[in-house]
Amino acid sequence: RFAAMRAAAQRPGHRTLFGSDELVVGTFTNGDITVYVSESVSQLRRSSLGDLLRRLIGIVILGVFAAALVNLVLLRVVVRPMRALVNIVHGIADGRLGIQASSEQFRSAELSYLAEAVNGMSAALAENERRRELQLSKARRIQQHLLPQMDGAPGIEVVCFHEPAEDIAGDYYDILHLADGALLICIADVSGHGVPAAMAAAILKALLTEATAQFDAPGEILRFVNQRFASLTLPEDFATMALAKFQPESGQLDYVNAGHESSWILDYQGRLQELPSGGLLIGIDPGANWDVQRLIVPSHGRLLLTTDGVNELCNPWSEMFGRQRLVQLFRDAWQRPLDEAAGGMRKAIEEFRDGQTPHDDLTLLVVELGV
C-alpha cells in the first residue's frame, strides 16, 4: 500500500487503485521527512454527502421555524384583524348597521386606519337608516291618515285587507260622501310601489276629494281626476281606478272602470255578476272618456274590489293566486256574515302565500250594500 501511495503522490491527480478501492493521497515534506496521507474516495464521498445532508436538514428546520414564526406574526398582526374587519363588513351587509370594530384588535397603523374608516362608515349608515326610518314612519302615518274610516257610512258595510309591498303603498282606496247623498267607493293602483307610488296615491286622494266637491257623476269625477293627474305627475306615471257610486235608498250603482281589475257583484241569492275592466288608464290621455255602467243592486248585495297584487300573488312554487280562485272564495262565502266572509278570504290568501313576500301591494275591499 505504501508503494501505491508513493506512486500516487507522483501523479497529477494524486489518486491510485488499491485493490477494489480508489485512494486519494496527500503529502507533506519537511526536510528529509515526507508524510503520506491517504483516504478512500468512497469514504470521502460518504462523509461529504452526510455533511451536506446535515446542513440541508438544518436549513430545512430553520426554514420551517422561520415560516412558522412569520405565519404566527401574520396571523396575529394581519389575518385575525382582517377576519374581524370582514365580519364587521358582512354584519353591515346583513343590516346590523352601527356595529363597531374594537381598536384593540389591530396592531398595525394601516389596519387601525382601515378599521376607523369601517367604523365611521357603519356609524354613518346607522344614522342615515335612523333618519330614513323616521321619515318612513311619518310617511306611513300620513298614508294611514289619508285612508278612509270605515265607520259612519250609512247604507254600506266595508271590510278591507290592505298590505303594502314595501313600507308604504301605491294602492289607494276611499269611501266618500257625495253632495246628492250617495256614497262613492274608490279603489286605485298607481304604477310601481314604494315612496314614488305613495306620493302619486296621495295626489289621487287630493284630486278625488276636490272632484267630489264639484261633481256627483262618477264619469265626470274620473275625467276631472285624469286631467289633473296627467298634468301633475311624470310622463311615465299612470294609475288604474274603479269608481262605484251607490244610492242606498234606491240601490242604484253607477260603475266606471279606468283600466282597473274587474269588480264583482254578488246578490243575496249567490248570483254573481262581473263588472269588467275597461277603458284607458289614468294619466295617459288628458282628454280620455269612460263609459258608465248602471245597475240596481238588491239589498245586502256585496261588491268585491281588488288590485292586481292579490290576483298576481305567488306562492313559494311560483303559482299565482289568480282571479278565478279569488272570485270562487267570494262566491262560496255569500251566506256568511261579511266579517267572516272577508276574514276567510284573507286567511286563504295568507295560507296560499305561505310566508312569501308580496311583490306588489295587496288591497281587497268587500262591501255590503243596502244594509
PADRENLUM-270066 format. One record per atom (N, C-alpha, C): x, z, y; residue in one letter. Coordinates in steps of 0.001 Angstrom, whole numbers, padded with zeros to 6 digits, always signed. Layout:
// residues N
XZYa...
END
This chain:
// residues 371
+000838+000000-001218r+000000+000000+000000r+000862+000000+001253r+001995+000736+001198f+002856+000802+002374f+003428-000569+002681f+003780-001282+001579a+004321-002629+001785a+003273-003530+002431a+002026-003354+002003a+000941-004164+002597a+000732-003804+004069a+000891-002526+004378m+000726-002093+005773m+001846-002658+006641m+003109-002654+006148r+004223-003192+006925r+004039-004696+007150r+003534-005373+006082a+003321-006817+006238a+002217-007100+007254a+001158-006274+007224a+000041-006489+008164a+000455-006220+009599a+001415-005268+009763a+001840-004934+011132a+002550-006096+011781a+003153-007016+010926q+003851-008164+011473q+002898-009318+011805q+001687-009257+011331r+000737-010352+011544r-000006-010178+012891r-000480-011306+013437p-001179-011214+014744p-002442-010354+014697p-003214-010407+013640g-004472-009645+013582g-004325-008255+013051g-003112-007906+012602h-002855-006571+012054h-003812-006234+010920h-004154-007210+010107r-005080-006982+009002r-004457-007467+007700r-004867-006828+006580t-004410-007243+005275t-005414-006827+004228t-005364-007481+003088l-006225-007109+001970l-005471-006175+001057l-006178-005145+000658f-005588-004207-000299f-006652-003943-001356f-006450-004577-002446g-007484-004540-003469g-008712-005306-002972g-009824-004679-003065s-011074-005316-002597s-011422-004933-001171s-010591-004181-000553d-010891-003685+000796d-009952-004357+001788d-010437-004514+003016e-009633-005059+004102e-009199-003919+004997e-007894-003912+005317l-007350-002846+006139l-006954-003411+007495l-007059-002582+008498v-006529-002886+009810v-005437-001862+010092v-004253-002333+010551v-003064-001480+010654v-002635-001368+012103v-002325-000152+012490g-001768+000106+013808g-000412+000778+013669g+000555+000537+014603t+001908+001118+014526t+002266+001809+015815t+003174+002805+015688f+003729+003490+016849f+005206+003708+016560f+006077+003235+017445t+007539+003333+017250t+008148+004201+018340t+008974+005127+017929n+009712+005982+018877n+011149+006099+018340n+012019+005304+018961g+013418+005289+018479g+013484+004618+017126g+014095+005357+016168d+014223+004820+014818d+013026+005132+013934d+012013+005782+014539i+010864+006208+013737i+009655+005321+014068i+009076+004791+012990t+007851+003978+013143t+006755+004614+012302t+005608+004796+012960v+004436+005379+012288v+003412+004274+012057v+002967+004196+010780y+001962+003207+010423y+000634+003935+010143y-000415+003420+010756v-001771+003991+010554v-002688+002856+010110v-003399+003079+009012s-004348+002053+008526s-005738+002663+008344s-006735+001775+008427e-008130+002207+008216e-008892+001036+007628e-009837+001388+006794s-010675+000365+006178s-011605-000245+007232s-011642-001567+007230v-012525-002270+008193v-013987-001902+007956v-014411-001832+006701s-015811-001471+006394s-016126-000066+006870s-015133+000834+006737q-015364+002198+007208q-015476+002242+008726q-014651+001443+009392l-014753+001376+010854l-016116+000832+011302l-016553-000186+010560r-017861-000767+010912r-018980+000257+010724r-018927+000985+009590r-019963+002009+009373r-019912+003087+010450r-018722+003477+010813s-018576+004509+011845s-019100+004027+013202s-018755+002767+013537s-019229+002206+014826s-020748+002062+014849s-021274+001579+013702l-022723+001414+013629l-023445+002758+013743l-022913+003776+013045g-023529+005103+013146g-023491+005641+014558g-022315+005425+015236d-022215+005877+016615d-023211+005142+017516d-023355+003819+017276l-024309+003033+018059l-025734+003503+017830l-026068+003778+016569l-027425+004238+016262l-027704+005586+016913l-026695+006488+016882r-026898+007801+017518r-027145+007652+019009r-026375+006715+019617r-026587+006504+021051r-027972+005893+021346r-028360+004932+020491l-029690+004321+020686l-030811+005346+020520l-030673+006211+019499i-031694+007248+019288i-031753+008181+020491i-030564+008515+021007g-030537+009367+022197g-031218+008719+023390g-030937+007394+023553i-031570+006665+024672i-033084+006625+024501i-033534+006371+023245v-034988+006317+022990v-035638+007661+023284v-034978+008746+022819i-035535+010081+023066i-035617+010359+024567i-034530+010017+025275l-034551+010209+026729l-035635+009357+027385l-035827+008091+026867g-036860+007220+027435g-038258+007774+027204g-038503+008279+025974v-039815+008870+025679v-040066+010084+026556v-039028+010906+026695f-039183+012103+027533f-039458+011718+028982f-038697+010709+029468a-038903+010262+030856a-040303+009678+031042a-040751+008872+030034a-042089+008282+030130a-043162+009359+030121a-042990+010372+029249a-043965+011462+029209a-043997+012217+030531a-042796+012421+031100l-042726+013124+032382l-043404+012325+033490l-043105+011012+033517v-043736+010149+034533v-045242+010095+034334v-045693+010006+033064n-047119+009961+032777n-047814+011251+033210n-047129+012373+032955l-047702+013651+033377l-047841+013721+034893l-046789+013256+035581v-046832+013257+037051v-047941+012339+037554v-048019+011125+036966l-049077+010190+037384l-050461+010747+037083l-050588+011432+035922l-051877+011998+035562l-052328+013033+036578l-051386+013877+036999r-051740+014942+037936r-051884+014436+039367r-051052+013480+039731v-050995+013051+041128v-051920+011872+041410v-052119+010979+040399v-052861+009741+040661v-054129+009638+039815v-053981+009738+038479v-055101+009409+037594v-056269+010360+037790v-056027+011668+037706r-057130+012619+037850r-057785+012553+039226r-056998+012507+040315p-057643+012351+041631p-058434+011055+041762p-057887+009935+041204m-058619+008679+041284m-059904+008735+040473m-059835+009406+039307r-061045+009561+038491r-062096+010375+039245r-061640+011413+039942a-062575+012228+040739a-063209+011394+041846a-062413+010539+042498l-062959+009685+043554l-063944+008672+042994l-063610+008102+041828v-064528+007144+041190v-065849+007822+040842v-065797+009052+040358n-067027+009793+040044n-067857+010037+041300n-067179+010322+042408i-067887+010511+043675i-068590+009221+044085i-067874+008095+043975v-068458+006794+044357v-069639+006457+043454v-069502+006722+042134h-070627+006478+041218h-071817+007375+041561h-071525+008615+041940g-072611+009516+042341g-073345+009010+043571g-072594+008484+044533i-073228+007908+045736i-074083+006713+045347i-073542+005864+044441a-074310+004693+043993a-075589+005100+043267a-075575+006259+042598d-076760+006758+041887d-077742+007469+042799d-077422+007543+044093g-078356+008131+045046g-078047+009564+045443g-076955+010148+044920r-076596+011517+045299r-075766+011469+046576r-076449+011114+047645l-075771+010948+048930l-075358+012308+049475l-074207+012317+050144g-073722+013553+050746g-072746+014323+049890g-072564+013969+048608i-071622+014701+047770i-070211+014503+048309i-069348+015522+048141q-068023+015515+048729q-066959+015755+047665q-065789+015142+047877a-064626+015378+047029a-063808+016514+047629a-063341+017451+046786s-062545+018580+047252s-061136+018119+047604s-060625+018530+048765s-059288+018134+049196s-058202+018741+048322s-058509+019816+047591e-057506+020469+046746e-057138+019619+045541e-057936+018609+045230q-057667+017765+044066q-056562+016752+044322q-056194+016527+045567f-055319+015408+045907f-053970+015924+046387f-052882+015422+045735r-051536+015889+046004r-050715+014870+046786r-051330+013744+047136s-050610+012751+047935s-051381+012484+049220s-050628+012145+050256a-051247+011890+051559a-052168+010680+051502a-051765+009665+050714e-052572+008450+050642e-053941+008720+050012e-053927+009446+048876l-055191+009745+048213l-056028+010725+049029l-055393+011639+049722s-056141+012562+050590s-056836+011790+051702s-056148+010802+052246y-056750+009968+053292y-057932+009186+052743y-057762+008628+051519l-058862+007884+050889l-060045+008803+050606l-059771+010042+050156a-060851+010996+049881a-061606+011349+051156a-060883+011519+052266e-061537+011803+053541e-062449+010654+053952e-061988+009420+053700a-062822+008254+054040a-064090+008216+053184a-063946+008503+051880v-065109+008516+050979v-066069+009638+051376v-065540+010811+051700n-066393+011923+052129n-067145+011586+053409n-066454+010932+054338g-067118+010533+055580g-068226+009531+055336g-067953+008556+054446m-068979+007571+054103m-070182+008247+053458m-069922+009173+052532s-071009+009863+051839s-071864+010660+052814s-071223+011360+053743a-071972+012149+054725a-072792+011250+055647a-072207+010109+056053a-072932+009187+056936a-074136+008582+056228a-073957+008220+054950l-075082+007668+054185l-076192+008700+054021l-075812+009966+053784a-076811+011026+053639a-077592+011209+054934a-076904+011148+056055e-077583+011313+057345e-078510+010128+057623e-078031+008923+057317n-078886+007743+057502n-080114+007804+056609n-079933+008276+055363e-081064+008402+054450e-082059+009444+054945e-081531+010539+055504r-082413+011581+056049r-083262+011018+057190r-082623+010265+058084r-083366+009673+059199r-084374+008642+058702r-083947+007827+057720r-084862+006817+057174r-086079+007467+056527r-085839+008571+055799e-086941+009254+055138e-087891+009874+056153e-087351+010394+057254l-088211+010931+058309l-089084+009832+058910l-088466+008667+059136q-089231+007551+059700q-090292+007054+058719q-089917+006961+057423l-090889+006523+056426l-092003+007542+056253l-091656+008815+056344s-092680+009856+056237s-093699+009722+057358s-093206+009477+058562k-094130+009288+059684k-094932+008004+059504k-094271+006946+059000a-094986+005685+058759a-096092+005882+057730a-095814+006684+056667r-096847+006962+055663r-098018+007708+056282r-097719+008692+057133r-098787+009444+057793r-099630+008544+058687r-098946+007639+059412i-099683+006709+060277i-100577+005811+059438i-100036+005294+058335q-100835+004402+057493q-102018+005134+056867q-101787+006369+056406q-102892+007154+055861q-103963+007396+056922q-103515+007587+058165h-104464+007805+059251h-105284+006554+059530h-104701+005376+059265l-105418+004121+059507l-106457+003821+058432l-106276+004410+057246l-107230+004156+056165l-108525+004908+056418l-109648+004405+055908p-110950+004995+056253p-111203+006315+055532p-112005+007150+056152q-112538+008346+055498q-113786+007933+054730q-113818+008229+053447m-114907+007753+052612m-116210+008524+052814m-116144+009673+053441d-117360+010433+053713d-118048+009887+054969d-119321+010101+055049g-120046+009762+056270g-120399+008303+056394g-120578+007586+055299a-121021+006196+055336a-122362+006118+054620a-123463+006323+055327p-124774+006345+054663p-125117+004989+054056p-125700+005049+052851g-126122+003823+052183g-125137+003326+051155g-123930+003873+051138i-122953+003444+050134i-122150+004648+049645i-121557+004489+048484e-120604+005461+047955e-119372+004687+047508e-118192+005177+047870v-116953+004426+047652v-115948+005287+046897v-115312+004685+045900v-114165+005296+045232v-113024+004299+045309v-111849+004779+045714c-110707+003894+045917c-109495+004366+045122c-108762+003412+044578f-107459+003647+043960f-106463+002790+044729f-105486+003460+045380h-104541+002749+046249h-103146+003298+046003h-102214+002427+045590e-100828+002841+045323e-099867+001784+045867e-099025+002151+046841p-098040+001186+047358p-096944+000912+046335p-096404-000302+046359a-095258-000630+045505a-093998+000047+046033a-093934+000251+047356e-092823+000956+047975e-093391+002161+048717e-092655+002630+049739d-093105+003838+050434d-094417+003603+051186d-094563+002442+051760i-095793+002105+052471i-096252+000719+052021i-097532+000431+052243a-098146-000734+051591a-098516-001827+052585a-098648-003034+052030g-099195-004154+052787g-100648-004404+052449g-101197-003655+051474d-102639-003715+051206d-103381-002899+052260d-104568-003365+052605y-105364-002677+053619y-106828-002740+053207y-107540-001630+053370y-108978-001611+053131y-109631-000741+054191y-110910-001004+054434d-111582-000278+055509d-113090-000335+055307d-113770+000656+055869i-115234+000695+055943i-115578+000938+057410i-116283-000013+058035l-116569+000068+059466l-118073-000016+059707l-118517+000706+060726h-119920+000657+061139h-120085-000415+062212h-121065-001301+062025l-121336-002354+062995l-122451-001922+063939l-122525-002612+065065a-123493-002230+066103a-124930-002389+065635a-125193-003296+064683d-126572-003524+064232d-126974-002578+063097d-126135-001568+062818g-126461-000584+061794g-125937-000912+060410g-125339-002091+060249a-124790-002472+058945a-123404-001860+058747a-122931-001949+057521l-121586-001488+057176l-120737-002697+056801l-119489-002700+057256l-118569-003776+056930l-117501-003227+055987l-117443-003797+054788i-116450-003399+053794i-115363-004455+053805i-114112-004022+053957c-112992-004945+054088c-111908-004598+053085c-111297-005634+052516i-110076-005462+051727i-109162-006630+052068i-107865-006348+052243a-106914-007383+052649a-105580-007134+051979a-104796-008187+051886d-103473-008124+051259d-102526-008981+052077d-101571-008314+052749v-100582-009022+053554v-099456-009508+052646v-098892-010667+052958s-097792-011199+052158s-096604-010234+052167s-095983-010080+050990g-094867-009157+050865g-095345-007726+050701g-094407-006800+050811h-094746-005380+050779h-093646-004612+051503h-093810-003308+051600g-092839-002516+052338g-093160-002469+053828g-092145-002165+054639v-092341-001943+056075v-092892-003176+056792v-092335-004393+056608p-092897-005547+057334p-094369-005779+057005p-094733-005671+055726a-096130-005877+055350a-097013-004780+055929a-096519-003547+055977a-097298-002446+056540a-097541-002653+058034a-096542-003194+058734m-096731-003484+060164m-097814-004548+060353m-097784-005574+059512a-098815-006616+059612a-100190-006052+059259a-100241-005117+058282a-101519-004497+057928a-102058-003661+059078a-101167-002992+059819a-101606-002224+060990a-102178-003152+062059a-101586-004344+062204i-102123-005337+063140i-103523-005760+062702i-103699-005978+061392l-105028-006341+060887l-106063-005264+061215l-105677-003998+061048k-106581-002888+061351k-107007-002937+062812k-106041-003122+063717a-106364-003156+065147a-107262-004350+065472a-106946-005502+064879l-107743-006701+065163l-109150-006572+064611l-109293-006008+063416l-110622-005849+062822l-111463-004865+063634l-110836-003794+064101t-111559-002824+064932t-112047-003477+066218t-111187-004287+066829e-111585-004985+068052e-112678-006010+067772e-112575-006714+066649a-113563-007741+066320a-114940-007143+066076a-115002-006001+065376t-116308-005399+065085t-116953-004796+066323t-116166-004570+067373a-116747-004109+068629a-117440-005251+069368a-117127-006511+068986q-117685-007664+069691q-118679-008466+068844q-118490-008433+067513f-119289-009304+066651f-119903-008493+065516f-121032-009015+064991d-121689-008429+063824d-121569-009319+062593d-121456-010614+062782a-121430-011560+061658a-120034-011592+061052a-119906-011468+059728p-118571-011443+059109p-117779-012728+059316p-118463-013886+059424g-117746-015133+059679g-117074-015121+061035g-117781-014633+062052e-117204-014554+063396e-116089-013517+063455e-116294-012417+062754i-115251-011375+062710i-113974-011943+062103i-114112-012681+061007l-112948-013242+060330l-112244-014271+061208l-113004-015093+061920r-112388-016093+062797r-111607-015416+063926r-112188-014357+064492f-111503-013627+065568f-110191-013040+065044f-110246-012380+063893v-109041-011767+063321v-107990-012830+063035v-108389-013944+062486n-107444-015004+062134n-106734-015561+063363n-107502-015834+064418q-106892-016392+065633q-105845-015450+066217q-106181-014177+066309r-105236-013212+066902r-104049-012971+065963r-104315-012882+064672f-103242-012615+063707f-102216-013743+063723f-102690-014990+063786a-101781-016133+063797a-100895-016127+065037a-101420-015623+066156s-100634-015627+067398s-099690-014433+067506s-099963-013343+066780l-099171-012124+066921l-098071-011980+065874l-098203-012645+064744t-097261-012457+063656t-096291-013638+063554t-095278-013470+062709l-094297-014523+062484l-094935-015691+061732l-094357-016894+061886p-094952-018071+061233p-095068-017931+059719p-094136-017184+059098e-094187-017060+057639e-095122-015955+057158e-095721-015213+058086d-096634-014134+057699d-098052-014668+057510d-098715-014207+056481f-100121-014541+056263f-100753-013411+055468f-102062-013472+055336a-102789-012421+054624a-104036-013011+054002a-104504-012366+052938t-105810-012676+052378t-106774-011564+052777t-108049-011891+052859m-109037-010885+053265m-110404-011240+052709m-111142-010215+052311a-112540-010377+051922a-113364-009384+052736a-114466-009860+053326l-115368-009024+054117l-116762-009064+053501l-117365-007886+053399a-118734-007797+052894a-119541-006945+053879a-120532-007569+054519k-121420-006853+055437k-122675-006463+054667k-122969-005163+054642f-124090-004665+053851f-125114-003983+054748f-126394-004400+054591q-127519-003770+055285q-128201-002808+054314q-128014-001485+054458p-128583-000535+053495p-130107-000630+053380p-130794-000926+054507e-132258-000945+054471e-132796-002097+053634e-132210-003268+053770s-132729-004453+053089s-131957-004827+051829s-130759-004274+051658g-129913-004659+050524g-129235-006000+050714g-129297-006558+051933q-128674-007861+052184q-127155-007702+052274q-126446-008607+051599l-124980-008593+051613l-124492-009967+052043l-123758-010013+053148d-123111-011235+053618d-121628-011136+053276d-121135-012133+052540y-119776-012046+051984y-118975-013269+052400y-117724-013030+052847v-116828-014114+053218v-115448-013805+052653v-114788-014854+052154n-113506-014663+051479n-112476-015634+052055n-111329-015086+052506a-110232-015898+053039a-109067-015863+052061a-109198-016612+050968g-108119-016732+050002g-107832-015479+049203g-108737-014499+049224h-108514-013242+048530h-109004-013343+047085h-108644-012349+046285e-109132-012267+044903e-110663-012247+044861e-111228-012775+043803s-112684-012735+043637s-113176-011291+043623s-114374-011086+044164s-115060-009798+044061s-116217-009960+043089s-116818-008824+042686w-117847-008867+041649w-118977-007914+041994w-120195-008385+041775i-121408-007580+041955i-121990-007261+040581i-122310-005996+040360l-122903-005552+039096l-124212-004830+039428l-125370-005340+038908d-126634-004681+039235d-126909-003538+038257d-128030-002832+038485y-128317-001631+037707y-128680-001940+036256y-128841-003222+035931q-129106-003622+034548q-127856-004162+033843q-126723-004086+034524g-125475-004533+033922g-125210-006014+034044g-125984-006728+034886r-125743-008150+035081r-124654-008345+036119r-123727-009241+035813l-122519-009418+036615l-122576-010741+037365l-122163-010708+038639q-122104-011923+039446q-120764-011968+040179q-120085-013111+040081e-118795-013274+040757e-118993-013766+042181e-118274-013158+043101l-118172-013656+044469l-116785-014296+044562l-116724-015614+044386p-115432-016248+044124p-114500-016267+045322p-113220-016406+044979s-112200-016597+046006s-112364-017980+046607s-111963-018129+047870g-112082-019432+048503g-111652-019378+049948g-111419-020554+050504g-111078-020638+051911g-109592-020444+052162g-109207-020774+053386l-107817-020694+053803l-107412-019256+054063l-106126-018963+053872l-105610-017631+054150l-105555-017380+055651l-105535-016114+056038i-105425-015726+057443i-103994-015946+057929i-103868-016471+059156g-102559-016627+059779g-101958-018001+059616g-102654-018934+058966i-102107-020284+058755i-102639-021266+059791i-103959-021286+059949d-104595-022213+060895d-105466-021399+061848d-105082-021307+063134p-105884-020509+064082p-107317-021002+064235p-107587-022259+063930g-108933-022799+064085g-109737-022842+062800g-109312-022152+061772a-109975-022218+060467a-111364-021584+060515a-112251-022070+059641n-113589-021512+059480n-113837-021222+057998n-114767-020316+057746w-115071-019927+056375w-116586-019894+056163w-117005-020236+054957d-118419-020179+054596d-118803-018751+054240d-119997-018360+054620v-120515-017024+054343v-121564-017130+053246v-121429-016297+052232q-122386-016258+051122q-123326-015077+051334q-124630-015309+051218r-125628-014250+051426r-126389-014011+050129r-126584-012735+049798l-127362-012381+048612l-127993-011013+048822l-128986-010708+048003i-129658-009412+048034i-129173-008599+046840i-128683-007411+047142v-128153-006531+046093v-129194-005460+045805v-129641-005324+044569p-130596-004264+044248p-129990-002891+044513p-130867-001918+044705s-130407-000552+044919s-129520-000105+043760s-128455+000580+044097h-127462+001093+043148h-126661-000018+042462h-126682-001200+043061g-125752-002221+042593g-124325-001843+042987g-123368-002359+042260r-121974-001996+042513r-121142-003230+042875r-120206-002991+043770l-119316-004044+044253l-117880-003656+043903l-117150-004586+043276l-115753-004368+042920l-114876-005295+043763l-113949-004690+044499l-112978-005444+045281l-111582-004980+044882l-110658-005919+044790t-109308-005576+044355t-108297-006507+045000t-107040-006121+044958t-105965-007009+045375t-105274-007562+044133t-104475-008610+044337d-103868-009272+043172d-102827-008397+042467d-102383-007308+043125g-101431-006419+042477g-101986-005785+041215g-103319-005578+041157v-103944-004998+039967v-103983-006018+038837v-104477-007212+039135n-104589-008235+038092n-103225-008665+037560n-102209-008663+038432e-100882-009134+038049e-099959-008009+037602e-100496-006804+037469l-099704-005676+036992l-099226-005941+035569l-097944-005684+035306c-097370-005942+033983c-097009-004638+033283c-097126-004660+031964n-096675-003527+031156n-095211-003744+030769n-094587-002802+030053p-093162-002981+029706p-092872-004213+028864p-093888-004839+028275w-093692-006033+027455w-094046-007308+028220w-094134-007188+029553s-094368-008325+030460s-095737-008966+030257s-096681-008219+029732e-098057-008699+029609e-098827-008308+030864e-099579-009256+031453m-100333-008968+032667m-101657-008287+032345m-102071-007406+033260f-103343-006717+033090f-104491-007729+033103f-104515-008602+034087g-105446-009723+034098g-106822-009395+034656g-107440-010413+035243r-108765-010263+035846r-109828-009989+034793r-109741-010660+033649q-110779-010504+032616q-110832-009065+032110q-109680-008450+031904r-109645-007073+031428r-110277-006132+032469r-109956-006364+033750l-110490-005523+034818l-112010-005652+034917l-112489-006878+034897v-113934-007107+035014v-114675-006516+033824v-114089-006599+032637q-114729-006032+031456q-114846-004510+031575q-113802-003870+032095l-113858-002418+032319l-114962-002081+033318l-115068-002887+034375f-116092-002683+035393f-117489-002806+034781f-117673-003796+033948r-118983-004047+033350r-119340-002980+032316r-118344-002560+031517d-118622-001595+030454d-119051-000232+030989d-118654+000079+032233a-118924+001414+032788a-120123+001416+033724a-121005+000417+033638w-122070+000302+034640w-123088+001441+034560w-123235+002090+033410q-124197+003187+033280q-123592+004550+033615q-122309+004611+033789r-121669+005892+034083r-121692+006159+035580r-121646+007437+035997p-121547+007740+037429p-120339+007049+038048p-120430+006780+039343l-119401+005986+039998l-118009+006612+039847l-117914+007916+040054d-116605+008579+039940d-116017+008396+038541d-116862+008561+037520e-116382+008410+036144e-116012+006962+035847e-116822+006030+036344a-116540+004619+036097a-115217+004212+036729a-115030+004582+037998a-113787+004244+038679a-112603+004985+038066a-112816+006245+037689g-111760+007015+037051g-111328+006415+035730g-112304+005900+034955g-111974+005253+033699g-111156+003986+033907g-111494+003225+034952m-110730+002016+035256m-109301+002367+035659m-109182+003416+036460r-107841+003835+036882r-107012+004318+035686r-107647+005081+034800k-106937+005568+033614k-106469+004404+032751k-107326+003391+032598a-106942+002228+031794a-105758+001495+032419a-105733+001415+033741i-104611+000778+034433i-103331+001571+034201i-103412+002897+034319e-102233+003743+034129e-101713+003651+032693e-102621+003654+031724e-102192+003557+030327e-101575+002185+030040e-102119+001139+030647f-101594-000203+030414f-100174-000335+030954f-099919+000181+032123r-098597+000016+032731r-097540+000862+032033r-097956+001962+031399d-097059+002775+030562d-095783+003162+031310d-095979+003623+032544g-094843+004075+033340g-094112+002978+034076g-094509+001721+033896q-093838+000608+034563q-094115+000659+036062q-093070+000495+036876t-093216+000493+038332t-093886-000806+038767t-094944-000745+039570p-095603-001985+040011p-094715-002765+040974p-094774-004088+040876h-094009-004947+041771h-094805-005320+043018h-096055-004937+043066d-096896-005223+044231d-097827-004032+044444d-098346-003932+045677d-099269-002849+045985d-100535-002973+045135d-101076-001807+044756l-102296-001764+043947l-103427-001178+044773l-104528-001914+044894t-105711-001409+045585t-106957-001828+044817t-107825-000849+044549l-109049-001089+043807l-110172-000324+044497l-111214-001028+044953l-112376-000404+045581l-113593-000641+044698l-114276+000445+044374v-115555+000362+043665v-116601+000988+044578v-117597+000170+044974v-118582+000589+045965v-119962+000519+045336v-120691+001631+045436e-122098+001631+045006e-122943+001426+046251e-123820+000409+046231l-124603+000002+047389l-126029+000489+047279l-126604+000868+048423g-128002+001279+048465g-128258+002597+047806g-127369+003565+047985v-127565+004879+047365v-128432+005750+048254v
END
